[in-house]
Amino acid sequence: MPTDRRPRPVESGRRRPIAYPSAAGPAVLATVGIVVMVIVVGQLTRRPTPPPPAPAAPTAARPISPVPTATVTATATAPVREELASPWIEVAPAPTRTSPPVPTPVPRATRTPRPTPSLAGCVAFGWSTLQTYGPPSAHVNVTIQVDNHCGRELAPLELWFEVRGYRQGELVQVARGHPFDPVGTIFPAELTIGLPGSETWYDRITVEILESR
């Protein structure tokens, strides 16, 4: 392997380059100075923090003043007036006013209502008999003619008649009936009631008005 045998220059020492100051150094120093001055001025101008207020001391209880007692002040007694006697004076009593007497009202005459006449007293009637032998059995037709003198119309159910048949003095048969139409005061009315049996078998036949039914 070939080697380089060329002679190398001999150096006794290297020379360092000269360092020149740069332009940024003074600007940095100026900025640092300004910051320091601002901090110092802030420390000098800051007000100290006031200490916290001390706790208020408890107030002493106010003593209760005694209740003033009422004092009685004696007042001067008013002088007593003496009454002088005077002669006796008689006073006549005032006349009493009397009110005029109130006339007693005369009672009015009251009309006594007329008693309603009974149907037997205001209804006149007559009757006749007729023997029939038709089915279902023999009976006596009793025809009654009625005249109404009661001053009002009588309803059919208001006027009832009763036919009675007697044999040997005893009541053996009874039949009742009433008109089918109202009985007026102008024209007479007529009704027929059938009494079972034979007319010759009865000793006596009667007709009566029933007052109520």
Number of C-alpha atoms within 10 A of each C-alpha: 2 4 5 5 6 6 6 6 6 6 6 5 6 6 5 6 6 6 6 6 8 7 8 8 9 10 10 10 10 10 10 10 11 11 11 11 11 11 10 11 11 11 10 9 8 8 8 6 6 6 6 6 6 6 6 6 6 6 6 6 6 6 6 6 6 6 6 6 6 6 6 6 6 6 6 6 6 6 6 6 6 6 6 5 6 6 5 6 6 6 6 6 6 6 6 6 6 6 6 6 6 6 6 6 6 6 6 6 6 6 6 6 6 6 6 9 12 10 19 14 10 14 16 15 17 11 14 12 16 12 17 16 11 8 7 6 10 16 19 22 17 20 15 19 14 19 18 20 16 18 11 10 14 17 14 14 14 16 21 17 19 16 18 18 24 16 13 10 10 11 14 11 15 16 15 17 16 20 21 12 13 15 21 18 16 11 10 13 18 18 16 19 20 20 23 17 17 16 19 9 11 18 13 15 18 12 19 13 17 14 12 9 7
